[in-house]
């Protein structure tokens, strides 16, 4: 993965994440597709897990394709609730109501 994970790629993905408006969410796969890497949703997750080293990005607005929150991101639910994101249950965002249409 080291040869794939360049700073240019990191900033390309983070710049897409930065465009997600408050109150909306995107999936890892959606971000991957927007950057021309449709089969690299896990790579997007890896980059988002390191985002704190590159600046302040709204990574809390990225969930899996079913709307499930990141399991090790304890603040994610609170941050999304502050932005009035709708939930189906405690761990899943309502993707029909809150998906970012880009």
PLY file of the C-alpha trace (Angstrom):
ply
format ascii 1.0
element vertex 102
property float x
property float y
property float z
element edge 101
property int vertex1
property int vertex2
end_header
0.00 0.00 0.00
2.93 2.35 0.56
3.35 2.90 -3.19
-0.38 3.74 -3.52
-0.66 5.98 -0.47
0.91 9.26 -1.59
0.39 12.72 -0.15
-1.31 13.77 -3.39
-3.83 10.94 -3.01
-4.37 11.75 0.66
-5.11 15.41 -0.07
-7.29 14.49 -3.07
-9.52 12.32 -0.87
-9.55 14.81 2.00
-10.51 17.62 -0.39
-13.60 15.63 -1.44
-14.49 14.98 2.21
-14.14 18.70 2.86
-16.92 19.35 0.31
-19.56 17.29 2.19
-21.99 19.87 3.58
-23.11 19.90 7.22
-26.14 17.70 7.75
-25.14 15.31 4.95
-23.06 12.13 4.85
-21.19 10.21 2.17
-20.04 6.62 2.06
-16.44 5.46 1.76
-17.34 3.99 -1.63
-18.89 7.25 -2.78
-15.68 9.11 -1.91
-13.62 6.43 -3.69
-15.79 6.75 -6.81
-15.55 10.55 -6.82
-11.76 10.27 -6.87
-11.75 7.69 -9.68
-10.92 4.76 -7.38
-14.24 2.90 -7.27
-12.79 -0.27 -5.75
-10.82 1.46 -3.02
-13.35 2.26 -0.28
-11.05 0.70 2.32
-8.23 2.95 1.18
-10.53 5.93 1.82
-11.16 4.61 5.34
-7.44 4.21 5.94
-6.77 7.79 4.84
-9.59 9.16 6.98
-8.20 7.35 10.01
-4.99 9.39 9.55
-6.64 12.70 8.66
-5.74 14.42 11.93
-2.12 14.57 10.71
-3.17 16.59 7.64
-5.54 19.18 9.07
-9.10 19.55 10.24
-11.52 17.69 7.95
-15.16 16.67 8.54
-14.41 12.94 8.47
-17.35 12.35 10.80
-19.55 12.84 7.72
-18.31 9.61 6.13
-20.04 6.31 6.96
-20.23 2.89 5.32
-22.64 2.16 2.47
-25.40 1.11 4.89
-24.98 4.24 7.01
-23.14 2.48 9.84
-20.87 4.64 11.95
-17.16 3.91 12.25
-16.76 1.49 15.18
-13.74 3.20 16.75
-14.88 6.83 16.27
-16.72 7.50 19.53
-17.47 11.16 18.77
-18.98 10.54 15.32
-22.59 10.14 16.43
-22.50 13.26 18.60
-20.95 15.35 15.82
-23.56 14.18 13.31
-26.42 14.79 15.73
-25.15 18.35 16.24
-25.53 18.80 12.47
-29.12 17.44 12.61
-28.29 14.23 10.72
-31.17 11.75 10.99
-30.52 8.24 12.35
-32.40 4.98 11.80
-31.00 3.58 15.06
-28.04 4.22 17.41
-25.41 3.15 14.90
-26.92 3.83 11.45
-27.53 7.12 9.66
-30.68 7.33 7.55
-28.96 7.33 4.15
-32.21 8.03 2.27
-32.59 11.34 4.09
-28.98 12.37 4.60
-26.87 11.07 1.69
-24.85 13.79 -0.01
-26.00 14.13 -3.62
-22.91 15.29 -5.40
0 1
1 2
2 3
3 4
4 5
5 6
6 7
7 8
8 9
9 10
10 11
11 12
12 13
13 14
14 15
15 16
16 17
17 18
18 19
19 20
20 21
21 22
22 23
23 24
24 25
25 26
26 27
27 28
28 29
29 30
30 31
31 32
32 33
33 34
34 35
35 36
36 37
37 38
38 39
39 40
40 41
41 42
42 43
43 44
44 45
45 46
46 47
47 48
48 49
49 50
50 51
51 52
52 53
53 54
54 55
55 56
56 57
57 58
58 59
59 60
60 61
61 62
62 63
63 64
64 65
65 66
66 67
67 68
68 69
69 70
70 71
71 72
72 73
73 74
74 75
75 76
76 77
77 78
78 79
79 80
80 81
81 82
82 83
83 84
84 85
85 86
86 87
87 88
88 89
89 90
90 91
91 92
92 93
93 94
94 95
95 96
96 97
97 98
98 99
99 100
100 101
